Amino acid sequence: MTANAFGGGESAVVITEGAVPDDDSLMPSLENLELPLAPPGTMGPPEEYNWLREHAPVTKLSVPAEFNATIWYVTSYNDVKSLLADSRLIRPTINEWPKIENQPEDIGTPLVTMMEFNGPQAIALRRVVAEAFSAKTIQAYRPRMRAKADEMLADLAKRGQPGDIVRDYTEPFPLWVMCDLVGIPFDDRDHYLPLADAALGAMQTWEQGRNSTKELYRYIRSIIEKKSRRPADDILSRVVHEWKKGTIDEEAVTAFGLSMLVAGYRTTTMFLGNSLLLLLSTPSRYAMLRDERHRLPGAVEELLRFIPVLNGIVVLLATEDIEYNGKVIRSGDAVLPVIAAGNRDESVFPGADELDLCRVDNPHLVFGRGAHNCIAAVLARTEMAVGIEALLDRFPNLRLTDGRPATWDDSAPAKSPITLFVDW
């Protein structure tokens, strides 16, 4: 879910329950608060999180009149953790929710990824791909991943200083890994990346959303057909093989392919870009990881916890009435368990608003819980570790370029630098 996932234009989402803080100076705009966003020019998190966790951890949002939705915003660790795993809450597709007044009845083909895919076929699909994303498989793949990282950094060095590490590394590296493992052509990225961004984009119209989804389906179906005729040594070919055997159905194959196109790399690019900005903004952090490599796995977990990429992008719909913490969530209500807010909960993470690369106890919620937890968690962790490790080796004195601050898209709730210039 992106910045205007509750609709485009001037419509605003406001918090109305418990809207006035004890000290107005702490949250002067809370009474008429739009969906919390990170301050301009930063990765965030939104400044409202701490107050909401203390005063209104489960609170109803007021939505514009044209919306046919009740939305609950959840910010405490325990509540986020519990609701993410609640089987009475399911993920809607981006085509189907939210429903807006005067919305065309024909919403087009719903964009169903593994996150929205439910039932026996969803379980069967996860079983089919589990080995491909296992720790053993990803560990065996790691040298190939590292070789590609080294190649991209060598190309960056050849282009000379300063280099835009987002354009030339943190964006293409996770995408290449996904393509290489799954079997989606990296060379087709100029075609499917704009479609995926449009399908998830904040400012799209319903017509643009329908067209983007339709074209994504058309593209992934063409790739599946090619794998069916000429299988290769990749995950999608194996998934297609299981379909032909009758283990899973065609809808499951399509859901897997769409998951990889839409979400199989994007969050990793954002985490990696934000990680480098945090490490380089305080050079001692980068130096510590360079000189004390044994700290890298723990540092990756702390970066995943600390970086607020998953800000409100998880939307769940109640399938029945749920009594929760004195609230009644009605069937059809939307629940937003805000992972980035839960990961900053001081009751679970002492010094939660501080980046502690030596943190030991780190039960963060980045990869979700329950039936729709991220099946590629090991891959994401490995990409982060390999991506940072390759930089530490190639550019031990990497630093931000003076006078070239990072640039941002401030319209989105989940942000990473659009450009990040470095010298070495």
N, C-alpha and C positions, 0 to 999 in steps of 0.2 A: 504494500500500500504506500502510495506516495503523497506528496504534500496536499493535494486537493482530492484525495481519494474519496472524500465526502462530497465531491461536486466541484465544478469549476466556477469561474466568475467571482462574485463578491460574497457568496455564501460563507458564513462563518460558523464554526462549531464552538460553543461556549460551555463552560462548566457552571452549573447552577446550584448543585447541592453543596452545602458547606462552603459557600463561595467567598466569604469574607474572612481573611486571616486575623489572628489576635492582634497583630501589629501590621497595619496597612503598609508600612514602609517596606516590609519584607516581601510583599507580593501585591503591589498597588493596583495591578490590572486584573487580578484573579476574578473579580466579580463579572467580568465580561471577557473571559479568556478564550481566544481562538485555540485550536488544536496546538498543544505545546510544540514549539520549534526551537532549534538551536539558535543562539544569538548569531546575527550576521557575521560572516567571516570566521566562523569556528566550526569544529565538528560537534560541539555540544558537550554535555547534554543540555536540554532545555532547563532553565533555571527553576521551573515550577516543580520539578520532581521531588525535591526534599520536602517542601511544604505539603505536597499532596500525600506523600507517604505517611507523614505524621498526622495530618488532620483529615484526610479524605482518601484513604488507600483504595477504596472501591467506591467510585462516585459516578453518577449519571451525567452524561453530556447533553446539553440542549442543542438541538440541531435546527437548521433552517426549515421554514414551513413546508417547502416543497419536498422534504425528505420524509419517507415513510420508514422511519427507523428509530429505535431506542438504543443508545450506545452507552456501555459501561466502560470506564477507564480505570485500569488496575495498575498500581505502582509499587506495592510492597513485595518483597521477595517471596514470602510464604504464599501470598495470594496468587502471584504470577505462576509460581511453581505448581500450585494446586490446580489452577484453572487450565493451564496448558495440558495437563494430563486427564482432564475430566472428559469422559467418553460421551457426555451429554452435549458437548460443544463440538461443532464441526466447522471446517473451513468452507466458506462459500467461494465460488469462482469470482473473478474480477468483473465478468460480464453480468453476473446475477445480483451483485450487491455493491453499493446500496441501490435501492429502488427509488427513483426520483419522479416526482409528479410530471406528467406528460412525457415520460420516457416511452419510446416506441416499444410495442409489445414484442416485436422481433428483436431480441438481443443478440442474434447471431449465435454462432457455435461457442458454447462456454469454454473458456481456457482452463482445462482440467490438467493440472500437474499432479505429481505424487502427493503434494500437500492437501489437495482437495479430493483425491481419489480414495474412496471408502469401500468397505465390504470385503468379501472373500478374495476377490481379484487383487485388491490392494495388498492383502497379506501375502498372496502368492507371488506378486511382483517383488515385494521386498525380499522374500526368500530367494528368488532368482538372482537378484543383484547383490545380495549380502556378501558373498565371497569376493566379488569383484571390488568391493569397497572395504574389505577386511584389512586389519593391520598387517597381516602377512603379505597380502597382495600389494598393498601400497608400499610397504618396506622394500619389496623386490623391485618396484617401479621407481623408487627414489633416485637411483643413479641416473636414469634417463631424464627425470625431472631436473636434476641438478645440472646435467649437461646442457639442457636447453636454457636454464637460467644463466649459466656461464656464457653461452653463445649470445644471448640478448645483451648482457652487460658488456661483452667485448664490442658489440656493435655500437652500444651507447658510447663507449670510450672512443671509438673511431670517429664519431661525429663531433667530438671535442666539447670543451667546456664553454659555458654551463650547459648541462643536459637536463631535459625535462624527463624526470624519472617516472612520472605518471604515464606520459605518452609512450615511452620506449621500454617500460618495464612492468610497473605495477598493474597496468591495464592489460597488456597482451600476454603476460606470463600465465596467470590463472586461466585465461581463455584458451591458450594453446594447450595447457595440461588437460582441460576438459575435452577439447576436440581430439587430442591424441588418444586419450583413454576410451572415450565413448565412441568415437568414429564419426564425428561430424566434421565436415571439411573446414579447416581453419581459413582457407582461401575464400570461402563464401561469406566471411564475416561482414563485409560491407553490405550484404543483402539482409542477413537475419538480425544483426545487431540493432539497426534502426527499427525493425519490426517489433523486436522484443521490448525495446525502450518505449515504443509507442503504445504497445499493449499494456504496459505498466505505468505509462507516463501520467504526470499530474494534470496536464492541460489539454488532454485529448477530448474530442467530442465523442458522443456515442457512436457516430458513424465511423470515425477514425478507429475507434476501439474495435468495432466489428470487423472492419476491413483488415486491420493488423492481425487479429486473431485468425481470420480466415486464411490469410497468406501464410502465417506461421504453421497452421495445420497442413496447408498444401505443401509447404517446404519439407516438413518433417515426414509427411507421408511419402514424398519422393525419395527421401533418404532411406526410409524403411524398405521401400520397394527395391532399391538398389542393393541393400543388404540381403534381402530375400533372394535376389538373383545371384549376387556375388558376395558371399559373406567374407569378412576379413577378421583379423585378430583384434577385435575390439568389443567393448561391452554391449553396444547396440546390436551387433551381429549375434551375440549370444542370447540376448533378449528375444530377438526375432526367431532364433532357433527354437527357443522354448515355446514361443507362440505356435510355431509349426507343429511342435510335438503335442500341443494341446494343454500345456502346463498353465498358460495364461491366455487371455484373449487379446484381440486386436486393440481394444480400448486401453488395456494395460500397457501395451507397447507404445502407443501414442502418448500416453500420460508420461511415461519415462522419457521419451524423446523431448517432449515439450518442457519437462522439468529441467533438462540439461540446457536447452536453449534459453530459457527464461531466468533460471535461478542457479544453474550449475557452476557459475563462476563469478557472478556479479558481487555477492557479498564478500567473497575472498579478495577481489580487487579493491574493494573499499577498506576492508580491514588492513590489507597490506599497505595501501597508500597512507592511511592514517597512522599506522605503526611507524612508518619511516619519518613522518612529520614529527611525531612525539619523540622518537629517539634522537633525531637531529636537532630538534629545538632545544634540547638539553644535552649537549655533547657528551657529558659524563655518562649518560645512559648508553649511548652508542659505544663509547670506549670500554665500558664495563663488559658488554656482551662480546666485543672484539677480543678482550683479554681473558675473559672467564666464560669460555664456551659452554661449560657444564650448566650454566644458568639459562641457556636458551630455551629449553622446553618449558620451564616454569615461567619465563618471561613471555612466551607465546600465550600461555593460559591467562596471564595477567593482562596482556594487551587485548585479548578477546573479551575479557570481563570489562575492562575499563572503557574501551572504545564504543560509543553509543550508536552503532550502526542500526541495531534492531529497535528503533524508536517507533513503536506504534504500528509496525507493519504487519503484525499478526492480528487478523480479524477472525473471530469465531462466532458462530451463531448457535443459540440455544435451541435444542430440539424438543425440550420440555421445560416446564416451570422448575426453577432451581432456587431454593432458599440458601443464601450464602451470606454469612457474617451479618445477619440482620436485614439483608436486602432480599428482594424477590426479583430474580431475573426471569422474565417471562419468555415463554416459547417464542422464538423469532427475534428476540433481542440480540444485539451484537455485543460481544465482549472483546475488549482490547487489552490483553495482558502484556504490559510494556516491559519487554525483556531488559532493555537498557536501563530502565528505572529499577527493576528488581536487582540488577547487578551492581547498583550503587547503594544498596540498603546497608546502612551502618550497623544494624543489628546482626548481620551475617558477615560483613566484610569490614573489620575495623579500619578506620582511615579510608573509607570507601571512595572518597573523592580524590585520593592520592594514587598515582601510578607507582606501585611497589613491585619492581621486577623481581624481587626476592620473596614475594608472597608465597607461602607454602600451602595453606588451606584455602582452596579456591573452587568452591562448588558452583561456578557460574552457570547461567541458564542459556548461553548462546545457542546451543544446539537443540533446545527444546526438550520436551518430555512426552511420554505417552506414544500413541500409535503413529504420530507424525513427527517424531524426532528426526533430526537430520541424519540420513543414512550415510552421508559422505563426511561425517565429522572427522574421521581419521585422515581423509584426504585433505580437508581444509587445514587441519593442524600441520600436516606435513608440508603443504604448500607455503604456509606462513614461515615455518622453520627453515625450509630450504631457500625460500626467497630472501630471508634476512641473512642467513649464513653465507650465501653466495656473495651478497653485497659486502659483508664483513671481510671476506677473503679478497675480493677484487679491489675494493676501495676502502682500505683501513682508515683513511683520513677523510672519508666522505663528510661533507658539510653543506649546509644551506647556502645558496648564492646570496650575497649581500645585495639588498635593494630589489630583490625579486620575490616578494611574498607569495605564498600560495594563493590561488584563486579558487572560489567556491561557487556552487549553485545554491543560493540561499533560499530557493523556493521549496526545497525538499526536506523532509524530516530526517532522512538518512543521508548523511553527507560525507564525502571524502574530497580531497583536493582535486580540482580539475587540471591544474598544472602545479608542478613542484620542481623548481630549478635547483640543481646541486652542482657543486664543484668537488674535485677530488685530488 
